[in-house]
Amino acid sequence: MADMANVLGLILGGGRGSRLYPLTQKRSKPAVPLVGKYRLIDIPLSNCLHAGINKIAVLTQFKSVSLHRHILRTYHRDMFTKGWVEILAAEQSAERPDWYQGTADAVRQQWVEIKNARAKYVLILAGDHLYDMDYRDFVNYHVETGADITLAVQPVSAVEAPGFGILKRSQDGQIISFTEKPPVDVLDGLESLPGSDKPYMASMGIYVFSTDLLYEMLQEPGDDFGSDIIPRALDNKRVMGYVYDGYWADIGTIRRFYEVNLELTSSTPPLNIFGSRQQIFTRPRFLPPSEVRKTMLDEVLLADGCHIYDSDIATSVIGLRSIIGPNVTIRSSVIMGADYYEETAERAKNKQVGRPHIGIASGSVIENAIIDKNARIGRDVHIRHLPDRPDAETDNWVSREGLIIVPKSAVIPDGTVI
């Protein structure tokens, strides 16, 4: 079995996250809040710590201030603990004037720091997935099969396949072909499980390399693991596929972000965050309990520090410090809450100028929406569910994939109908 002290966890967190816009308008993708109290980066970091991986680095680049702040406040290790969680931010130099050009280039540009970790293996992870994997099993499979490179893979259907790197796996687990995001018309012949409702094997974007081999592979051209490094390795390296059959969600789009949050409100969620053997770590905020009065809640995930009065909420996520009501109706929505409580003087000033307070004011109806942090929703606002709504963008709200997103700190005036 592999010694996890010899594994460096390397989390890629530097992409623009344009498909998650406007949630990524003011933050990087791994910093986006999840189910009311976590951030996406908490998932791979928690999985690493549970697996005994104590050397962890997060590669960052795009709008990373809030991500850096969250990591530094949450994952600082004491002087008696072996290992560290550190941030490797993109930087320009005389030798490398460009920012990260892709996943592999990000690792290439940080090679000095990776080498200094003195780890035998490098576990490369994405910063925007939700799953509960024991990385010890993954790394042990890599060692036991004598692999040069191991990919975590999961069966997917024909409908899902074009969104992933699709590989073909032999009976002994070796990957014999890899096609990055194949169109539907070229899927024939790529089945690893013929006859199954999920016949294709998708790469999860999670890899194990020996450190020496990773260095060797990065000396050749290619900026992306999925498009360049992995396909080239199939020619002369033993590339294995570790099948992970648990819940896994790649939260790459607004629609998928919305669906994942609401799936977890179900009485039978696909990932049980209450009964998980591995709890999710995040920043302790020491907030008071939520106060709920004369309110109907059904299939709701309710975070700490909320004030909810005389409202009706169903199939929704209500985030930290949410202020809601009275007479508010919320259906199938993600309410992210707030970063702070407004002081009395600030509330009085808002009232004088007719500016809504942070939260959702009386009489409003919110349907199929994502309300980002610190948003101000006025009285009698109605955000309607229109299945065929076209994509659009205004100063205070954005429509994407049939959803309304109110960006962070946006203001929706009293009586607005969207």
C-alpha positions, -999 to +999 in steps of 0.1 A: +000+000+000+011+035-008+023+058+020+001+088+017+028+109+033+045+105-001+016+120-020+012+156-030-024+167-035-024+193-063-058+211-068-063+231-100-083+262-092-073+288-117-098+287-146-121+315-156-152+295-150-171+314-177-199+288-179-207+296-142-210+333-149-223+355-131-214+334-100-178+338-112-181+375-118-164+384-086-148+351-075-130+321-089-149+289-096-136+270-066-147+298-043-184+296-054-206+287-024-221+252-022-253+241-003-255+273+017-223+270+038-194+254+020-173+264-010-165+241-040-128+240-029-138+224+004-146+192-014-112+181-027-094+196+004-116+176+027-111+145+007-073+150+009-073+155+046-095+124+053-071+103+031-041+114+052-027+136+024-010+164+043+009+181+015-017+200-004-012+229-029-039+249-047-030+264-080-049+297-085-051+325-111-084+341-119-102+364-094-086+344-066-087+369-036-117+354-019-104+319-026-071+327-010-089+343+020-111+312+025-081+288+024-060+308+047-088+312+073-098+276+071-068+253+065-040+267+085-020+239+102-004+242+136+034+238+142+030+202+155+013+190+123+033+175+094+024+190+061+007+221+048-020+236+026-004+263+004-015+285-025+005+285-057-007+316-075+001+322-111+029+347-116+047+362-145+085+361-147+112+369-172+114+333-182+076+328-184+057+360-193+023+342-198-003+331-173-014+295-171-024+283-206-041+251-194-042+224-167-008+209-177+008+243-182-003+253-147+015+224-132+046+230-155+048+266-143+048+256-107+073+228-110+099+242-086+074+242-058+061+207-067+096+193-067+103+209-033+074+190-018+096+158-022+066+136-028+068+103-047+034+107-063+013+137-074-025+135-072-040+161-096-075+172-087-102+196-099-115+223-077-151+223-089-164+187-084-187+173-057-179+137-046-168+116-017-138+096-028-112+078-006-080+088-024-062+060-006-080+034-027-072+054-058-035+058-051-032+021-040-048+010-073-022+030-091+007+013-072-007-022-072-014-022-110+021-009-118+006+021-136+026+050-150-005+071-149-040+064-134-072+082-143-103+082-121-132+072-144-169+068-142-196+052-164-218+077-183-246+075-208-246+084-244-263+117-236-236+127-211-206+114-230-200+144-253-193+166-223-163+145-211-131+129-221-142+093-231-118+065-228-119+028-237-107+004-210-095-031-215-105-060-192-075-056-170-082-019-166-057-004-190-068+025-211-064+018-248-079+049-263-089+084-252-111+109-270-117+144-256-154+154-257-164+133-287-194+144-308-224+120-307-216+108-342-182+094-333-193+075-301-197+042-319-168+019-309-159+038-277-181+017-254-163+000-225-195-016-211-216-026-242-253-032-235-252-011-203-273+021-199-240+038-192-217+021-217-190+048-219-162+056-194-156+092-187-125+108-173-132+126-140-102+149-146-084+133-116-050+118-121-021+101-103+014+103-116+048+094-102+065+127-097+094+117-120+071+107-148+051+138-145+082+159-149+091+138-180+057+143-196+057+180-190+089+185-209+070+178-241+046+203-258+010+204-246-008+227-222-037+204-212-039+170-196-071+159-213-062+171-248-025+167-249-007+148-221-030+118-216-036+109-253+001+111-260+009+089-230-012+060-244+014+053-270+042+042-247+030+044-210+008+021-189-023+042-183-049+027-160-085+036-153-097+034-117-135+030-117-152+052-091-189+042-088-200+067-061-217+100-066-198+125-087-209+159-101-188+181-123-202+215-115-191+232-146-223+251-157-250+272-141-276+246-147-255+218-132-247+240-101-284+246-096-293+209-101-267+197-076-278+220-049-314+211-052-306+173-055-291+176-020-324+189-006-341+156-014-351+132+013-330+107-006-301+128-018-275+112-041-248+122-017-257+121+020-239+150+035-254+141+069-244+105+070-211+108+051-182+089+066-161+119+057-175+153+068-169+183+047-146+209+063-151+246+059-145+279+078-160+279+113-181+311+115-195+309+151-229+321+139-261+319+161-288+293+154-313+301+127-345+318+138-376+306+120-411+318+129-445+309+114-429+294+084-434+263+063-402+246+052-403+215+030-371+199+015-350+228+026-313+229+035-310+257+061-277+271+071-267+290+103-276+325+113-308+330+093-339+350+102-371+337+085-405+351+092-440+340+081-428+325+048-433+294+026-401+277+013-398+244-006-371+225-024-345+252-018-311+260-002-311+289+023-275+301+029-257+317+058-273+348+074-303+348+051-329+374+060-363+364+046-399+376+050-426+381+060-450+366+034-422+355+011-426+324-011-395+306-024-397+276-047-368+256-062-342+282-056-307+286-042-304+316-018-267+320-009-273+344+021-249+371+032-213+377+043-224+400+071-254+414+090-263+450+084-259+473+114-289+493+126-275+526+113-270+511+079-305+498+078-318+532+088-299+548+060-312+523+035-347+530+046-342+568+041-331+564+005-355+536-004-328+510-008-338+474+001-320+457+030-298+426+023-321+397+020-356+391+006-382+416+016-419+411+023-443+398-003-417+386-027-420+354-048-388+337-059-391+307-084-362+287-100-336+313-092-301+316-078-297+346-055-260+353-048-246+367-016-255+401-002-282+406-028-310+430-019-345+419-031-371+445-024-408+442-014-433+425-038-406+413-062-417+384-084-390+362-101-411+339-123-403+305-137-403+306-175-390+274-189-383+288-224-368+321-211-339+332-235-305+341-221-302+378-212-283+402-190-292+434-173-275+455-146-292+436-118-300+401-130-289+375-156-309+347-172-290+315-181-302+281-191-338+290-181-327+303-146-326+338-132-294+346-114-292+377-092-254+385-089-235+392-057-245+425-041-271+433-068-302+453-060-337+444-072-361+474-065-395+470-049-422+457-072-399+444-099-412+415-120-387+393-138 
